[in-house]
């Protein structure tokens, strides 16, 4: 289904999951990964998934990306099935490892999805150069990955995920392997990049401060089988300066998410 006007596009959720269940194995050996997942993410919204290891965050991400199918329930990406969304290049993906091809330069790595889908050389070169500039790598366009820092490599991976101008960006712990200083700097970069692209984002993380700093909402999940136990709003606006991390309101939201992870109802946390 396609919508022609911006108003219609904005009215369709970027992600809609209804009654989603996921079980691995059969009968006595069956393991429940997800149970009763109901989630709606608006166009342009940044939502983080957080929870203990094994709670199904990455499994849910795989369902959105059409890398696996739910056992029950439905998943839609802008009103389409994940398969239709994948074929229509509705989303881009960035993982914990940048996964760059070592024999290709920065712009060649960024342009790879465009090349695979038959975009002309001139168009993909122009778009890759523009994306390299967007992620702050204008001076490194012709460098191979082994001449870049870990944070710079992740910026290339993010630019590559945005190459086909997706309306949804799926990110599975993209900063998990970075040191703390680089990680915080990359969070600021990501907030800026997402603001420029206008894409909705589903972001998997184990870091509470990272989730609060980046997100419009933080979705808290329970241990396996993963359920959504709380949704914490983080109403700081899209322009989030580094000084936000030092504000009492930020610490209060970090505490709220932490308490939700430990089973304290959001309503009780808000009363404090």
Secondary structure, DSSP 8 states (H G I E B T S, - for coil): ----SHHHHHHS-SEEEEEEEEEES-GGG-EEEEEEEEEEE-TT-EEEEE-STTSSHHHHHHHHTTSS--SEEEEEETTB-HHHHHHTT-EEEE-SS----TTSBHHHHHTHHHHHTT--HHHHHHHHHHHHHHTT-GGGTT-BGGGS-HHHHHHHHHHHHTTT--SEEEEESTTTTS-HHHHHHHHHHHHHHHHHH--EEEEE-S-HHHHHHH-SEEEEE-SSSB-EEEEEE--S-S---GGGGGSHHHHHHHHHHHHHHTT--HHHHHT-
